[in-house]
């Protein structure tokens, strides 16, 4: 498993990765379960940690600007599915 983009999120990322890999190998690949609901809370925790780290570094604004700059391309390539 790789490290998180934000070192302060490594622990929560590792917990999510462990949960996901267990679910994937023990349930999904065996056709038992298609939804990964059991790991969803851990994924949300990881998302929150990353969002806070990006905001603290001012990267969240750069991402928003990039998304806005590419909105037309996104709509074109996504077939207006937003």
Buried (B, 14 or more C-beta within 10 A) or exposed (E): EEEBEBEEBBEBBBBBBEBBEEBBEEBBEEEEEEEBEEBEEBBEBBEEBBEBBBEEEEBBEEEEEEEEEEEEEEEEEEEEEE
